Amino acid sequence: MKITVAQTAGFCYGVKRAVELAEQAADQYPSCNMLGPIIHNEYVVNALKERGMNCVSTPEEIGAGGTAIIRSHGESKRIYGQLRKNNIQILDATCPNVERIHHLAAEAEAHGRLPVIVGTRTHPEVVATAGWCQNALIVESAEELERWLEAEPDRKNAPLTFVSQTTSTKEIWECTIKKAKRECTNAEIFDTICNATYNRQREALSLAEQCDVMIVIGDHQSSNTRHLAELCQENCDRVIWIESADELSMQMFADVASVGITAGASTPGWIIKEVKNKMSEERFEIEESFAEMLEKSIKTLNTGDKVVGVVVNVTSTEIQVDLGTKHAGYIKQEEYSDDPSVKLEDVVKVGDEIETYVMRVNDQDGIVTLSKKRLDSVKHWEVIEEAKDNKTIVEGVVKEENKGGVVVNLKGIRIFVPASQTGLRRNEPMTQLVGTTVRLHITEVNRARRRVVGSIRSVTNEERAAKSQEIWDNIEVDKHYEGVVKSLTSYGAFVDIGGVDGMVHISELSWSRIKHPSEVVSVGDEVDVYVIKYDPEKKKISLGMKDRAVSPWENFISQYATGDIASVKVVKLMSFGAFAEVVPGVDGLIHISQIADHRVEKPEDELEEGQIVDVKITDINLETKKVSLSRRAVLQEADMEDDEYDEE
């Protein structure tokens, strides 16, 4: 017969903590009283009684000056008041998870909300939680909530805060909350089912599905044990609920191939061990008892530690994390992210592994306050320091212009970049960087003062130098580059071809005669240029932009011949005549004697630059590429035509 003991069987950390506190109290205080059974297990309670501890039902049964230990289920606010009034010393063994529910319910009522407790109304934990409120509603199921809402329909719009008994089942809780979300318009929900309870129930369901018989060990007064037995019955036909090994006989397991064993949170490890041993043909130790596993899991947590845990519950306000220790870990919404719009339910899921930072450890309550945001900040500082040491490049967004520079944000860390390190020219406004993503080196880090200094210019210079070297390594005459016009002068334009500036002379910008480069290009234009010549030693490159595939002379000859009339544009006036553009790239000379049909003293008396005039092409010299033009000939021909017309 195969016997399998659930790993989660037995004491949870809250129960273990309560029992250990009670055992210490029994040895330390001559007259110590349990205010109600410390846990739901008769064997544990009797063992404490044998050590001299009393079990009472009310504070009045404890004499003034005595000592009372609060059971793991907790007590109402009224009970605490009575104990203090009677000067009774309080040893609080309330489970931290239960104590948290007390706070949630009390705080909800203080803010004008009605606490709704989902659980068994007679259970000590539920009674205690309700005792921290003036008016709390207890519902045991979704059906009961529905009846209450039907009886008081106005409550559907009332502010309600839902919490759960820690030992309730997920099915009861989820059905009730589904109803609440559908019917209630102002519901605040906290899933307070204990993680240990949830894991125990989940494992019990799985084990019951695999075994012929399930043994559930626990006190018959234990709510979580009853729920375990009910869950096991869903997946296994034979479920045996016992309190000790004495209730078993081997005849129960004739012809049984597999048996699963689980136990409620109030069941000591030694009882589980006795049950296992009694069922075994050979006595052997349980490979690793639950108590031993607990001892292994008790890690020392300190403020500032980095810890890894598993998400066991997510609400709109906090994340509950199982750290594998006796502590319950919580990350509040504001400690998860700097972004207040982040919804925890959207970014974190139950079962996710999460690394966090320990902000505070409360050993008395068994609660650890965690922060993912703080851990992220620590990691980001480490990235910053590593970037400085290794001279690596980081990226950030420029958030603002500051006195003497700009501030770059890198995942919440402010990096100051002095004006001299922005990479901008002296008179360029730094506001143009705000909102842009920049690459920079870290030059100074002082974590204690939270001061970080960086340089954008050093990265720009490095990258430009690398690109420049690549260009010089591969440059060739006639090689084309996509460039950006950086500046203009009277004699040409400087173009950045990707790390190196080259100069396009004004004569190489266009086939047409121009007076200034601005007639063709503007600063910032993207242009296609080619290399005319270069000097690696002087680091100078001459570039061209006009299309050499098109020959202006071929274009001219294909359109015109000697004797043709052409409309030309006067481009330059000289003392001896005027130059006029026939086609882009080909200019002809109108000699001063050919400007008019009468004597001309100065060309500007008859012509002005930019003027369009008709001329006759009187000569084309292909060798010297010179063209002679005559406006006089055109004017004379016009006069002759007028005379002929008058004679007619």
Long-range contacts (C-beta under 8 A, 24 or more apart in sequence): 1-253, 1-256, 1-257, 1-258, 1-259, 1-279, 2-257, 2-258, 2-259, 3-258, 3-259, 3-261, 3-276, 3-279, 3-280, 4-207, 4-210, 4-211, 4-258, 4-259, 4-260, 4-261, 5-260, 5-261, 5-262, 5-272, 5-276, 5-286, 6-200, 6-203, 6-204, 6-207, 6-260, 6-261, 6-262, 6-263, 7-203, 7-290, 7-293, 8-196, 8-199, 8-200, 8-203, 8-204, 8-262, 8-290, 9-200, 9-217, 9-261, 9-262, 9-263, 9-267, 9-272, 9-290, 10-263, 10-265, 10-267, 10-268, 10-269, 10-272, 10-289, 10-290, 10-291, 11-265, 11-266, 11-267, 11-268, 11-269, 11-290, 11-291, 11-294, 12-95, 12-194, 12-196, 12-197, 12-200, 12-265, 13-196, 13-294, 13-297, 13-325, 13-326, 13-327, 13-366, 14-72, 14-95, 14-96, 14-97, 14-98, 14-194, 14-196, 14-265, 14-366, 15-39, 15-72, 15-95, 15-265, 15-266, 16-291, 16-294, 16-326, 17-72, 17-93, 17-95, 17-326, 17-366, 18-71, 18-72, 18-93, 18-94, 18-95, 19-44, 19-268, 21-69, 21-91, 21-93, 22-48, 22-53, 22-69, 22-93, 23-48, 23-51, 25-53, 25-67, 25-69, 25-91, 26-51, 26-52, 26-53, 27-51, 29-67, 31-63, 31-66, 31-67, 32-66, 32-67, 32-68, 32-69, 32-91, 33-61, 33-62, 33-66, 33-67, 33-68, 33-69, 34-68, 34-69, 34-71, 35-59, 35-62, 35-68, 35-69, 35-70, 35-71, 35-75, 35-79, 35-83, 36-71, 36-73, 36-75, 36-124, 37-71, 37-221, 38-69, 38-71, 38-72, 38-93, 39-71, 39-72, 39-265, 39-266, 40-218, 40-219, 40-221, 40-222, 40-223, 40-225, 40-264, 40-266, 41-218, 41-219, 41-222, 41-266, 41-267, 41-268, 42-219, 42-243, 43-243, 43-244, 43-268, 43-271, 44-266, 44-268, 59-83, 59-86, 59-88, 62-86, 62-88, 64-88, 65-89, 67-91, 69-93, 70-94, 71-124, 72-98, 73-98, 73-123, 73-124, 73-125, 73-128, 74-98, 74-99, 74-102, 74-124, 74-125, 74-128, 74-129, 75-128, 75-131, 76-127, 76-128, 76-130, 76-131, 76-132, 77-106, 77-131, 77-132, 78-131, 79-131, 92-364, 94-128, 95-166, 95-194, 95-366, 96-327, 96-328, 96-362, 96-365, 96-366, 96-367, 97-166, 97-192, 97-194, 97-328, 98-125, 98-128, 98-129, 98-166, 99-365, 100-192, 100-328, 100-367, 101-125, 101-129, 101-163, 101-164, 101-166, 101-190, 101-192, 102-128, 102-129, 102-132, 103-132, 104-161, 104-163, 104-190, 104-192, 105-129, 105-130, 105-132, 105-133, 105-136, 105-161, 105-163, 106-132, 106-133, 108-161, 108-188, 109-133, 109-134, 109-135, 109-136, 111-159, 112-159, 113-159, 113-160, 113-161, 113-188, 114-155, 114-158, 114-159, 114-160, 114-161, 115-161, 115-163, 116-145, 116-160, 116-161, 116-162, 116-163, 116-180, 117-163, 117-164, 117-165, 118-162, 118-163, 118-164, 118-165, 118-168, 118-172, 118-173, 118-176, 118-177, 119-164, 119-165, 119-167, 119-168, 120-165, 120-168, 120-223, 123-165, 123-167, 123-223, 125-165, 125-166, 125-167, 125-223, 126-165, 129-163, 129-165, 139-176, 140-172, 141-172, 141-175, 141-176, 142-172, 142-175, 142-176, 142-178, 142-179, 145-176, 145-179, 145-180, 146-179, 146-183, 149-183, 149-184, 155-184, 156-183, 156-184, 156-185, 157-184, 157-185, 157-186, 158-184, 158-186, 159-186, 159-188, 160-184, 160-186, 160-187, 160-188, 161-187, 161-188, 161-189, 161-190, 162-187, 162-188, 162-189, 162-190, 163-190, 163-192, 164-190, 164-191, 164-192, 164-193, 165-192, 165-193, 165-223, 166-192, 166-193, 166-194, 166-197, 167-193, 167-194, 167-197, 167-223, 167-224, 167-227, 167-265, 168-193, 168-197, 168-227, 169-193, 169-201, 169-227, 169-230, 169-231, 170-198, 170-201, 188-316, 189-315, 189-316, 190-315, 190-317, 191-313, 191-314, 191-315, 192-313, 193-313, 194-265, 195-312, 195-313, 195-320, 195-322, 195-328, 196-265, 197-224, 197-265, 198-312, 199-312, 200-224, 200-228, 200-262, 200-264, 200-265, 201-227, 201-228, 201-231, 203-262, 204-228, 204-231, 204-232, 204-260, 204-262, 205-231, 205-232, 205-234, 205-235, 207-232, 207-260, 207-262, 208-232, 208-233, 208-234, 208-235, 208-236, 208-239, 208-260, 209-235, 209-236, 210-258, 210-260, 211-236, 211-258, 211-259, 211-260, 212-236, 212-238, 212-256, 212-257, 212-258, 212-259, 213-238, 213-239, 213-240, 213-252, 213-253, 213-256, 213-258, 213-259, 213-260, 214-238, 214-239, 214-240, 214-259, 214-260, 214-261, 214-262, 215-239, 215-240, 215-242, 215-248, 215-259, 215-260, 215-261, 215-262, 215-275, 216-240, 216-241, 216-242, 216-262, 216-263, 216-264, 217-242, 217-243, 217-244, 217-261, 217-262, 217-263, 217-264, 217-267, 217-271, 217-272, 217-275, 218-243, 218-263, 218-264, 218-266, 218-267, 219-243, 219-264, 219-266, 219-267, 222-264, 222-265, 222-266, 224-264, 224-265, 224-266, 225-263, 225-264, 225-265, 225-266, 225-267, 228-262, 228-263, 228-264, 232-260, 232-262, 236-260, 242-275, 243-271, 244-271, 244-274, 244-275, 245-271, 245-274, 245-275, 245-277, 245-278, 248-275, 248-278, 248-279, 250-279, 253-279, 263-290, 294-326, 297-324, 297-325, 297-326, 298-325, 298-326, 299-323, 299-324, 299-325, 301-325, 301-327, 301-358, 301-361, 301-368, 302-358, 302-361, 303-358, 303-359, 303-360, 303-361, 304-357, 304-358, 305-357, 305-358, 306-355, 306-356, 306-357, 306-358, 306-375, 306-378, 307-355, 307-356, 307-357, 307-358, 307-370, 308-353, 308-354, 308-355, 308-356, 309-353, 309-354, 309-356, 309-370, 310-351, 310-352, 310-353, 310-354, 311-348, 311-349, 311-350, 311-351, 311-352, 311-353, 311-354, 312-350, 313-350, 314-344, 314-345, 314-348, 314-349, 314-350, 315-344, 315-345, 316-343, 316-344, 316-345, 317-344, 318-344, 319-344, 319-348, 319-354, 321-354, 321-356, 321-370, 323-368, 325-368, 326-366, 327-361, 327-363, 327-366, 327-367, 327-368, 328-366, 328-367, 328-368, 329-356, 329-367, 329-368, 329-369, 329-370, 330-367, 330-368, 330-369, 330-370, 331-356, 331-370, 331-371, 331-372, 332-369, 334-373, 335-359, 335-369, 335-370, 335-371, 335-372, 335-373, 335-374, 336-372, 336-373, 337-372, 337-373, 338-373, 338-412, 376-411, 376-412, 377-412, 377-413, 380-410, 380-411, 380-412, 380-413, 381-413, 381-447, 384-410, 384-413, 384-415, 384-442, 384-445, 384-452, 385-445, 385-447, 387-441, 387-442, 388-442, 388-443, 388-444, 388-445, 391-441, 393-439, 393-440, 393-441, 393-459, 394-439, 394-440, 394-441, 394-442, 394-454, 395-437, 395-438, 395-439, 395-440, 396-437, 396-438, 396-440, 397-435, 397-436, 397-437, 397-438, 398-433, 398-434, 398-435, 398-436, 398-437, 398-438, 399-434, 400-434, 401-430, 401-431, 401-433, 401-434, 405-430, 406-430, 406-433, 406-434, 408-438, 408-440, 408-454, 413-452, 414-450, 414-452, 415-440, 415-442, 415-452, 415-453, 415-454, 416-451, 416-452, 416-453, 416-454, 417-453, 417-454, 417-455, 417-456, 418-453, 418-455, 420-457, 421-454, 421-455, 421-456, 421-457, 421-458, 422-456, 422-457, 423-456, 423-457, 423-460, 423-461, 439-463, 463-499, 464-499, 465-499, 466-499, 467-498, 467-499, 467-500, 468-499, 468-500, 469-499, 470-499, 471-497, 471-498, 471-499, 471-500, 472-500, 472-536, 472-539, 475-531, 475-534, 475-541, 476-531, 477-531, 477-532, 477-533, 477-534, 478-530, 478-531, 479-530, 479-531, 480-528, 480-529, 480-530, 481-528, 481-529, 481-530, 481-531, 481-543, 482-526, 482-527, 482-528, 483-526, 483-527, 483-528, 483-529, 483-543, 484-524, 484-525, 484-526, 484-527, 485-521, 485-522, 485-523, 485-524, 485-525, 485-527, 486-523, 487-523, 488-516, 488-517, 488-518, 488-521, 488-522, 488-523, 489-517, 490-516, 490-517, 492-517, 493-517, 493-520, 493-521, 495-527, 495-529, 495-543, 497-529, 497-541, 497-543, 500-539, 500-541, 501-541, 502-529, 502-531, 502-534, 502-540, 502-541, 502-542, 502-543, 503-540, 503-541, 503-542, 503-543, 504-529, 504-542, 504-543, 504-544, 504-545, 505-542, 508-532, 508-542, 508-543, 508-544, 508-545, 508-546, 509-545, 509-546, 510-545, 510-546, 510-584, 511-546, 511-547, 511-550, 511-552, 511-584, 511-585, 512-581, 512-584, 512-585, 513-571, 513-572, 513-579, 513-581, 513-587, 520-545, 521-545, 546-585, 552-583, 552-584, 552-585, 552-586, 553-585, 553-586, 553-622, 553-625, 555-583, 555-584, 555-585, 555-586, 556-582, 556-583, 556-585, 556-586, 556-627, 557-620, 557-622, 559-583, 560-617, 560-620, 561-617, 561-620, 562-617, 562-618, 562-619, 562-620, 563-616, 563-617, 563-618, 564-616, 564-617, 565-614, 565-615, 565-616, 565-617, 565-634, 566-614, 566-615, 566-616, 566-617, 566-629, 567-612, 567-613, 567-614, 568-612, 568-613, 568-614, 568-615, 568-629, 569-610, 569-611, 569-612, 570-607, 570-608, 570-609, 570-610, 570-611, 570-612, 570-613, 571-609, 571-610, 572-609, 573-603, 573-604, 573-607, 573-608, 573-609, 574-603, 575-602, 575-603, 577-603, 578-603, 578-607, 580-613, 580-615, 580-629, 582-617, 582-627, 582-629, 586-625, 586-627, 587-627, 588-615, 588-617, 588-626, 588-627, 588-628, 588-629, 589-626, 589-627, 589-628, 589-629, 590-615, 590-629, 590-630, 590-631, 591-628, 591-630, 593-632, 594-618, 594-628, 594-629, 594-630, 594-631, 594-632, 594-633, 595-631, 595-632, 596-631, 596-632, 596-635, 597-632, 597-635, 597-636, 597-639
